[in-house]
């Protein structure tokens, strides 16, 4: 019984949800690792190629990355790209908030 409890605890810690509103409201710039597209920016809007659902980033309806960690203090997103399984990091500046 202890083993099952520990496994469930570890799974729940690993399945933390991403603050979707925080991510969607910002323009993200490539910092390191594999780029998700041809350019250096990720902008999530209804009409653009990038969409965010739960912790997965889609480009043109295809899954391209899974967000592993969001660091609001350092303004960084750490993600694992698909299918290469490489780590990528994107950051945002205050002027990259939509509406500013």
N, C-alpha and C positions, 0 to 999 in steps of 0.2 A: 504493500500500500504506500509506503514512503517513496518508493521508486516512481510510482505513477504520479504522486503529488509533486515531486521534484521535476519530472518531465513536463507536467502541465504548467508549472510555474515558469520554467525556462521558455516554453513556447509562448506564454502570454507576454513575457518580457521582450521576446523577439518580434512580436507582432504589434508593435506600437503603431498607431495611426499617424499619418503625416498631416500637418496643418495645411489642408488644401487651399484654403482662402489665402493664407500667407504666401504660398508658392505661386498661386495663380495671379496674384496682384502685383507681381514683380517681374522685371525683365532680368534674365539671368545671363551672365557672360561666362564663356568657357575659361577655366583656369588651368586645368591639367587633365591628362588622360585622353580618352577617345572622345571626339566630337560626335554629337548625335546627328548632326546635319552638315551641310556645306559651310555654313557660317559659324560665327562665334556666339550667337545669341539664341536663347530660348524665350519665347513669348507665348503665353497660353491665352488664347482667345477663341471665341466660337468659330471664326472663319479661317483661322490660321492652321498650319499643318500640325502643330503640336497640341496635344490634348493630355489632360491629367485625370486619371481615374484611380482612386484609392492611392496606392503607392507606385503606380505604373505610369510611365510616360509613353505616349503613343505618337508616332509621326505618320501622317497619312493613314491612320487606322491600324498601323502595325506596331506592336509593342517594341520599344527601342531600349528602355532602361527601367530599372526598379530603384526607387529611392531607398537607400539604406539608412541615411541619417540626415536630419535637417538641423543645422546649428544656427539658431537665430542670433546669437551673440556675435558670431564671426561672419554672419550673412553667407553661409555656405550650404550647398547641397552636395552630399556624397551619394553617388549612384553606381549601380552595377549595370553595365551596358549589355544588351542582348544582341546577338547570341554569343558575342566574344567573351563575356564574363570578365571584362576589364573594369577597373574603377575609373570613374570620371568625377571631376569636381567643377561645379559652377558657383559663381558668386553674384551678388547684386550690390549696387550702389543705391543710396537714397534717391538719386534722381531717376532711378529705374523703376520707381513705383508709378503705376498707371494713374493718371490724373495730376501728376506733379509736373 
